[in-house]
Amino acid sequence: MTVTTYDSLRERLEQTIAAAPTHHAAMTAAVQLLKDQVPAYSWVGIYLLEGQELVLGPFLGKPSPHTRIQLNAGICGAAATEKATIIVDDVDADPRYLACSLETRSEIVVPIMRGDAVLGEIDIDSDQKAAFGGADRDLLEATAAALAKRFPTS
């Protein structure tokens, strides 16, 4: 996907997320758009932070055995704990990786944050090694920021 296409997709995601009637509908729409529009994204999901666990929300792709992930486990747990995007070019070379699919070769996890608080995260797997670069990071961080605005305040 070209940068221009990523820019167009980012705008479409931001508009779709803003127009969704609920934060759950916004998450579901974002997952659908990302999975449909970026061929390298073989699994797209959102985990929500509940206490000390990440709980799987909307996703598209093969069913995951990891519907609940402790904050001290996996790349998802690391991204939430570090409050930072993590890109793994080769999941077989990262001991933190929690295997979901034998086909998965790379992963990107982007926290959804409001201020300093982690609300959840976008988790994307690819069947290609080193599938994620700066354009993916920018797209997904913008998507996470748009989603954060839709979460209820408590």
Backbone torsions as a table, in degrees:
resi	resn	phi	psi	omega
1	MET	NA	136.6	-178.5
2	THR	-81.5	162.8	179.0
3	VAL	-60.7	-40.1	178.6
4	THR	-59.1	-43.3	179.1
5	THR	-65.9	-39.2	176.2
6	TYR	-61.6	-42.0	178.5
7	ASP	-61.6	-43.8	178.8
8	SER	-63.4	-43.3	179.1
9	LEU	-65.1	-40.2	178.6
10	ARG	-60.0	-45.5	178.5
11	GLU	-61.5	-43.1	179.7
12	ARG	-64.1	-42.6	178.2
13	LEU	-61.8	-47.3	-178.7
14	GLU	-60.9	-41.7	179.2
15	GLN	-67.2	-43.7	-179.0
16	THR	-64.8	-43.7	179.8
17	ILE	-63.6	-44.0	-179.3
18	ALA	-65.2	-33.1	-175.9
19	ALA	-86.1	-13.8	-177.1
20	ALA	-64.1	143.8	-175.6
21	PRO	-70.2	-25.8	-179.9
22	THR	-139.7	167.1	177.8
23	HIS	-68.2	-31.7	177.2
24	HIS	-66.8	-41.9	176.9
25	ALA	-63.6	-36.8	178.0
26	ALA	-64.0	-43.9	178.9
27	MET	-63.8	-45.3	-179.0
28	THR	-61.4	-43.6	179.6
29	ALA	-65.2	-40.1	179.2
30	ALA	-63.7	-45.1	178.7
31	VAL	-59.0	-45.8	-178.6
32	GLN	-61.7	-47.8	-179.2
33	LEU	-62.2	-46.1	-179.3
34	LEU	-61.7	-45.4	-178.7
35	LYS	-65.4	-41.9	-177.8
36	ASP	-71.5	-34.6	-169.1
37	GLN	-95.7	-17.2	-178.6
38	VAL	-120.2	102.2	-174.8
39	PRO	-57.5	-29.7	-178.5
40	ALA	-73.3	-13.3	-179.1
41	TYR	-85.7	97.7	-176.8
42	SER	-83.7	-25.2	177.4
43	TRP	-141.3	127.8	-179.8
44	VAL	-130.7	124.7	178.7
45	GLY	-149.4	166.2	176.0
46	ILE	-125.0	129.6	172.9
47	TYR	-104.0	142.3	178.3
48	LEU	-109.7	137.4	179.5
49	LEU	-81.1	122.7	175.4
50	GLU	-128.5	104.1	-176.7
51	GLY	65.3	-120.3	179.5
52	GLN	-104.7	20.0	-178.7
53	GLU	-128.4	147.4	169.6
54	LEU	-97.6	125.6	-176.3
55	VAL	-113.7	128.3	-176.8
56	LEU	-64.0	127.9	174.9
57	GLY	-106.1	-139.3	-179.5
58	PRO	-60.6	138.1	176.0
59	PHE	-153.9	159.2	172.8
60	LEU	-134.9	136.2	-176.4
61	GLY	132.5	-171.8	179.6
62	LYS	-61.6	146.6	177.0
63	PRO	-56.2	141.4	-179.5
64	SER	-102.4	137.9	173.8
65	PRO	-74.5	-9.9	-175.6
66	HIS	-102.3	78.1	178.6
67	THR	-87.5	-17.5	175.4
68	ARG	-137.2	129.2	-179.1
69	ILE	-129.1	126.7	175.9
70	GLN	-69.0	151.2	-178.8
71	LEU	-62.3	-21.3	-179.9
72	ASN	-95.6	15.1	-175.6
73	ALA	-124.8	139.3	171.1
74	GLY	69.1	178.5	178.4
75	ILE	-69.5	-36.2	177.3
76	CYS	-61.8	-46.2	178.5
77	GLY	-62.5	-39.2	179.7
78	ALA	-65.1	-43.2	-179.2
79	ALA	-63.6	-40.3	179.1
80	ALA	-68.2	-42.2	-179.0
81	THR	-67.2	-42.5	-178.7
82	GLU	-81.0	-12.8	-177.9
83	LYS	55.1	44.1	-176.2
84	ALA	-149.5	150.2	174.8
85	THR	-65.4	136.8	175.4
86	ILE	-123.8	128.0	174.4
87	ILE	-113.7	128.0	177.3
88	VAL	-118.1	113.3	-177.4
89	ASP	-72.9	-29.2	-178.7
90	ASP	-141.7	100.9	-176.0
91	VAL	-62.8	-27.1	178.8
92	ASP	-66.8	-21.2	-178.7
93	ALA	-95.8	-0.9	-178.4
94	ASP	-112.3	113.3	-176.2
95	PRO	-65.7	-14.6	179.0
96	ARG	-77.4	-18.3	-172.5
97	TYR	-62.5	128.3	172.8
98	LEU	-99.0	109.6	-173.9
99	ALA	-62.8	127.6	175.7
100	CYS	-109.8	-38.4	-176.8
101	SER	-143.7	139.1	178.9
102	LEU	-64.4	-23.2	-178.4
103	GLU	-80.3	-19.3	-175.6
104	THR	-64.8	131.5	-179.9
105	ARG	-118.2	-27.9	179.6
106	SER	-145.5	162.9	-174.9
107	GLU	-149.7	148.0	170.3
108	ILE	-131.9	135.8	177.5
109	VAL	-128.7	126.3	-176.1
110	VAL	-123.2	117.4	178.1
111	PRO	-65.5	143.9	171.0
112	ILE	-100.1	114.9	-172.3
113	MET	-128.3	147.8	168.9
114	ARG	-120.7	112.2	-173.5
115	GLY	62.9	-124.0	-180.0
116	ASP	-99.3	3.8	-176.5
117	ALA	-96.3	129.3	175.1
118	VAL	-82.4	125.7	178.2
119	LEU	-98.3	-30.1	-176.8
120	GLY	175.6	-159.7	177.6
121	GLU	-161.8	154.9	173.1
122	ILE	-95.3	128.5	-179.7
123	ASP	-122.7	125.5	-180.0
124	ILE	-132.0	132.5	175.6
125	ASP	-110.5	153.3	174.3
126	SER	-133.6	147.2	175.7
127	ASP	-82.6	2.7	177.5
128	GLN	-109.0	139.9	173.0
129	LYS	-68.4	147.4	176.3
130	ALA	49.8	44.8	-176.7
131	ALA	-78.9	-15.7	-171.5
132	PHE	-113.0	131.9	178.2
133	GLY	-130.1	-162.2	-177.4
134	GLY	-61.0	-37.2	179.9
135	ALA	-66.0	-38.4	176.8
136	ASP	-65.2	-45.2	179.1
137	ARG	-57.8	-48.7	-179.1
138	ASP	-60.8	-46.2	179.6
139	LEU	-59.2	-48.4	-174.4
140	LEU	-75.2	-32.6	175.7
141	GLU	-68.7	-36.7	175.2
142	ALA	-66.3	-39.4	178.1
143	THR	-64.4	-43.6	178.6
144	ALA	-61.3	-41.5	179.1
145	ALA	-64.0	-40.9	178.2
146	ALA	-65.8	-40.5	178.2
147	LEU	-65.0	-40.3	-179.0
148	ALA	-56.8	-35.4	180.0
149	LYS	-67.0	-20.7	-176.7
150	ARG	-92.1	-13.9	-179.9
151	PHE	-69.8	142.1	176.7
152	PRO	-62.5	145.5	175.1
153	THR	-88.7	145.8	-178.6
154	SER	-123.8	NA	NA
